[in-house]
Amino acid sequence: MLTWLESRPRRVWHLAICVVLICMAAVSCGIADEDALRARAAFDFDCPKNQIKIVELDADNTYGVIACGQRATYINMCHGPYDAECTWVQNTDSHRRHGDDDN
């Protein structure tokens, strides 16, 4: 049986693998979250996805969206075990930007 000192390199290796996997999952979730926000805003604003600008307003859960002369704030609401199920919810009524008109 290995002592703690002898098994230390193996533990460090396992920890390193776990850290890399968690980082990879976090990066892929971030992209999926932005894609979900873009899809939600495209529907809400009746605007093509390529005309949507997303602006981070605070740490990870509140974003501003500007699209087709409209703007709104969205919050990423999570629930379920470990908050694993998330969806974007519009936190303001969308409205036209000042200076924009329907001419």
C-alpha positions in Angstrom: 0.0 0.0 0.0 1.3 3.5 -0.9 1.8 6.0 1.8 0.4 9.6 1.5 3.8 10.9 0.4 4.2 8.2 -2.3 0.7 8.7 -3.7 1.0 12.5 -3.8 2.0 12.7 -7.5 -1.0 10.6 -8.5 -3.3 12.9 -6.5 -1.8 16.0 -8.0 -2.3 14.4 -11.5 -6.0 13.6 -10.7 -6.6 17.1 -9.4 -5.0 18.6 -12.5 -7.3 16.5 -14.8 -10.4 17.6 -12.8 -9.5 21.3 -13.0 -9.0 21.1 -16.8 -12.3 19.3 -17.3 -14.2 21.8 -15.1 -12.6 24.7 -17.1 -13.6 23.1 -20.4 -17.2 22.7 -19.2 -17.4 26.3 -18.0 -16.1 27.6 -21.3 -18.6 25.5 -23.3 -21.5 26.6 -21.0 -20.6 30.2 -21.5 -20.9 29.9 -25.3 -24.2 28.0 -25.0 -25.6 30.7 -22.6 -24.7 33.4 -25.1 -26.3 31.5 -27.9 -29.4 31.0 -25.8 -29.6 34.7 -25.0 -29.1 35.6 -28.7 -31.9 33.2 -29.7 -34.3 34.6 -27.0 -33.6 38.2 -28.0 -34.0 37.4 -31.7 -37.5 36.1 -30.9 -38.4 38.9 -28.5 -37.3 41.7 -30.8 -38.2 39.9 -34.1 -34.7 40.6 -35.2 -32.0 38.5 -37.0 -29.4 37.0 -34.6 -26.5 38.7 -36.5 -28.0 42.2 -35.6 -28.0 41.5 -31.9 -25.4 43.2 -29.7 -24.9 41.7 -26.2 -23.3 43.8 -23.4 -22.3 42.3 -20.0 -23.8 44.5 -17.2 -22.6 42.6 -14.2 -21.0 39.3 -13.1 -22.3 36.5 -15.3 -26.1 36.8 -14.9 -27.2 40.2 -16.2 -26.8 41.3 -19.8 -28.0 44.2 -22.0 -29.2 43.4 -25.5 -29.4 46.0 -28.3 -31.1 44.8 -31.4 -33.1 46.4 -34.3 -33.4 49.7 -32.6 -34.6 48.2 -29.3 -32.9 47.4 -26.0 -33.6 45.3 -22.9 -32.0 43.8 -19.9 -31.9 40.0 -19.5 -31.2 38.0 -16.4 -30.0 34.4 -16.4 -32.3 32.6 -14.0 -31.2 29.2 -12.8 -33.0 26.5 -10.8 -32.9 22.7 -10.2 -30.2 20.7 -8.5 -27.1 22.9 -8.3 -28.8 25.6 -10.4 -28.1 23.4 -13.5 -31.2 24.4 -15.5 -30.9 28.0 -16.7 -33.0 30.3 -18.9 -32.8 34.0 -20.0 -35.6 36.2 -18.7 -36.2 39.7 -19.9 -36.0 42.0 -16.9 -37.3 45.2 -18.7 -39.9 46.0 -21.3 -38.0 46.3 -24.6 -38.2 49.8 -26.0 -36.9 51.9 -28.8 -33.7 53.8 -28.4 -33.9 57.6 -28.3 -33.7 59.0 -31.8 -35.0 55.9 -33.5 -38.4 56.0 -35.3 -40.5 53.9 -37.6 -40.1 56.1 -40.7 
